[in-house]
Amino acid sequence: MPAQNLPTKERRLAKLLAQLAVSQDQTERAGFSSQLAAIHGSIPATRRRDFLKAVRSESIRAWRRQQLVIEHAGPLASAAADDIKSYFESEFKRTLRVDQVENSELIAGLRVRLDDLTFDSSVAGHLQRLAQTID
C-alpha cells in the first residue's frame, strides 16, 4: 500500500511527526522518538511500513521547505546572507536554514533556491536568458 493510500488520519500523523522531526525547537525534537513509538504501536502491523515511509517522505519535504540555498560566485558577507535569509523568512512566513554554496560558474551574482523556486541574479543566468532570446 503506497503512503498516499494510508487513511487520512495516518497521513496527518505522518505529516505532524515529520514537522517535529525537522523542527529547530529542541524541546519539540526531543519528543519525536517517544511520539513515533506511541503512534507506531497504534498503527495496524499491515500499514506500519507504509506509515514509516510516509513519515520519511514528509520529513524530506519538510526539511526542503526550510532550506534556503544561496549560491554565490565569490565571497559572501555573513551580513548579506543574513539579510537574504531575513527577507525570505518574512516573505514565506517560515524559519529557514541557510546553506551557502560557492559556485564559480555563476561568474558573479547570486542564485537563491527555496523549495521549487529559483531566484537567479547571476551573470551566468543573465547570459543564459539572453542566449534563449536570441535562439
Buried (B, 14 or more C-beta within 10 A) or exposed (E): EEBEEBEEEBBEBBBBBBBBBBBEEEEBEEEBEEBBEEBBEEBEEEBBEBBBBBBBBBBEEBEBBBBBBBBBBEEBEEEEBEEBBEEBBEEBEEEBEBEEEEBEEBBEBBBBBBEEEEBBEBEBBBEEEEEEEEE
